[in-house]
Amino acid sequence: LYFAGSFVGVDTVAEVVDYGVKFGVIEQRGAWFYIGEDKWQGKDNLVSALKDDSELLELIQKKVLT
C-alpha cells in the first residue's frame, strides 16, 4: 500500500517484489535484495529500480506467475 495525501492505493511493483521473495525468485537477506548478481539495499530501492527497468520487472513477473 502507499499513501498520497487522502489517496490510498496498491503499489503493484511492490507486490511483485513481495511475491518474488515468497516464491524464491528474489532472495532477501536482511535488508538486502538479490536478483542474480544484482543487489539493492531496502525494498524501496528495489521497487524504484524495477520501475525504471521494465525488462527486469517483466522477467520477475513471468517467473512469479509460472
Salt bridges, closest charged atoms under 4 A:
ASP11 OD2 - LYS51 NZ 3.28
ASP18 OD1 - LYS43 NZ 2.55
GLU27 OE2 - ARG29 NE 2.70
GLU58 OE2 - LYS62 NZ 3.28
